[in-house]
Amino acid sequence: MLGDLLLRLVIDYPSVPRKRRGELTRQEPVSENSMLKLHWSARARLRKRLYAHMLIAMRACPRYERAVQHPALPPERRVVRFLRRAGPGTGVRRMDATNFAGAMKSCLDILKPDSGRNRGLGVIHEDSRLWVREEYVESSDADAPVGKLGIEVYAVADSEPKWR
C-alpha cells in the first residue's frame, strides 16, 4: 500500500557516451554495467548532470516543499519508484532488475540529504531498507515517453509494518 504521492519527477534518462577507437559513436542509456566501465571523473560528471536535472525538475514540481524532509519533523519512511519505458517497439532494451537498480543508485543518492561528500535534495531521510523501499518498473505503455525517467516518491502509510 502506497501512501500519498509526494513528488513526481520526469527527467531525461541519463546516458553515457559510447566510444569506439576514440571516436563517439552514440549515446547509450545508463546501466549498472556502463556505470562501472566509466572513469571516476566521468561518473562524477554524470552525477552532477543528474543532480542538476533533478533539481530543476523538483523546483518546478508544485509539491516540492511538502516532499523535502524538514529537520524539525520526525523522518517518514518513503517508497521511491523509478519508471522507465522499454520493450518491443520502443527501441530500448529491457534491463534485468539488478542492472536497473544499479543504474539508479546515483539517483537514489541524490534524493538523500546533503552529506560531506554528496550534494542531495533531502527528499528521503536515508537510503537504507529501514527508511526506503525502492521499486523499479519498466513498462511498454504507449503513453510513457521514450528516453525519459520517471521518479515518484510516496509517503508510507503508518499502518504498514517496518521493513527489515
Secondary structure as GFF3:
##gff-version 3
##sequence-region A 1 164
A	DSSP	beta_strand	5	12	.	.	.	ID=ss1
A	DSSP	beta_strand	15	20	.	.	.	ID=ss2
A	DSSP	beta_strand	23	29	.	.	.	ID=ss3
A	DSSP	alpha_helix	32	37	.	.	.	ID=ss4
A	DSSP	alpha_helix	40	60	.	.	.	ID=ss5
A	DSSP	alpha_helix	64	67	.	.	.	ID=ss6
A	DSSP	beta_strand	78	85	.	.	.	ID=ss7
A	DSSP	alpha_helix	97	103	.	.	.	ID=ss8
A	DSSP	alpha_helix	105	111	.	.	.	ID=ss9
A	DSSP	beta_strand	132	139	.	.	.	ID=ss10
A	DSSP	beta_strand	148	155	.	.	.	ID=ss11
###
